[in-house]
Amino acid sequence: MSPEKLGLRFLLPLSLTLLTALCAHHFLVRKTRSIDIAGRDIDGHQFNTVDEMWKEHAGDPNRKSQWYNDAVTYWEGVDASVDGVLSGFGIVNDADINGSEDFLKVLLSERFHIDNRHQPLVALDCGSGIGRVTKNLLIRYFNEVDLLEPVSHFLEAARETLATGYQTNSDLHKAVNFYSLPLQDFTPVAGRYDVIWIQWCIGHLTDNDFISFFNRAKVQEGFPEGLFAVKMYALTTDIL
Ligand SMILES: *[C@@H]1O[C@H](CO)[C@@H](O)[C@H](O)[C@H]1NC(C)=O
């Protein structure tokens, strides 16, 4: 599959984004079930079920590493800029951040009582790219943000952008750790995170790795009080 086509898989209409917060324990109680919908991959191969598609693309270790390598290779060819990480749709940055901020404010006031908190709030930005979401949003609300990104020139750009902390009247907010790893290979430090932010990157993971990540991440002291915030696209097939 060509890297360009691979990129297009993540380029679904941004206006149809869906923001959901999932409590870890709720998520894991729900049993996953096979989705019996037919479809084609970007090379035009027909599959009757999602399982069939994964068997073809990630059914053995070689294919699976190819699946992940293709994705990283694609992003390695992309500019470390807002327009680059948004696949040419840099224009949606403001609306994206505003929407996320409205959501985050509710989340923090309802779940973390931000006005009288006693401990620093810590977030993990998964698939952080150049640090767009951390810089524009997370760092203003969390005292510490860790970034996780497998594409090295993106992570370096993030490191440069976020080198200086963000100072509010009362306390310091800063990016702390920069992990050069993909989500499927990362295990969050136990008890560190209040919120794990996963935006526009979870689609890279195979279904099994997706479930496995949530399982590893929720085994933390912070959870189940801690939250996963997952921002992804939702659309119906007739739009495609
Ligand atoms: C985002 O919010 C800022 C600050 O409230 C506002 O000035 C801007 O117009 C908003 N942008 C979009 C695209 O909603």
The ligand as an SDF file (V2000), in Angstrom:
LIG
                    3D

 14 14  0  0  0  0  0  0  0  0999 V2000
  -11.5280   29.7730   19.1560 C   0  0  0  0  0  0  0  0  0  0  0  0
  -11.6160   30.4650   20.3670 O   0  0  0  0  0  0  0  0  0  0  0  0
  -10.9860   31.7510   20.3420 C   0  0  0  0  0  0  0  0  0  0  0  0
  -10.9790   32.2870   21.7550 C   0  0  0  0  0  0  0  0  0  0  0  0
  -12.2320   32.2020   22.3420 O   0  0  0  0  0  0  0  0  0  0  0  0
  -11.7430   32.6240   19.3650 C   0  0  0  0  0  0  0  0  0  0  0  0
  -11.1570   33.9060   19.3080 O   0  0  0  0  0  0  0  0  0  0  0  0
  -11.7200   31.9790   17.9990 C   0  0  0  0  0  0  0  0  0  0  0  0
  -12.5150   32.7310   17.1080 O   0  0  0  0  0  0  0  0  0  0  0  0
  -12.2280   30.5540   18.0580 C   0  0  0  0  0  0  0  0  0  0  0  0
  -11.9690   29.9480   16.7570 N   0  0  0  0  0  0  0  0  0  0  0  0
  -12.7910   29.0690   16.1820 C   0  0  0  0  0  0  0  0  0  0  0  0
  -12.4270   28.6120   14.8320 C   0  0  0  0  0  0  0  0  0  0  0  0
  -13.7770   28.6520   16.7350 O   0  0  0  0  0  0  0  0  0  0  0  0
  1  2  1  0
  1 10  1  0
  2  3  1  0
  3  4  1  0
  3  6  1  0
  4  5  1  0
  6  7  1  0
  6  8  1  0
  8  9  1  0
  8 10  1  0
 10 11  1  0
 11 12  1  0
 12 13  1  0
 12 14  2  0
M  END
$$$$
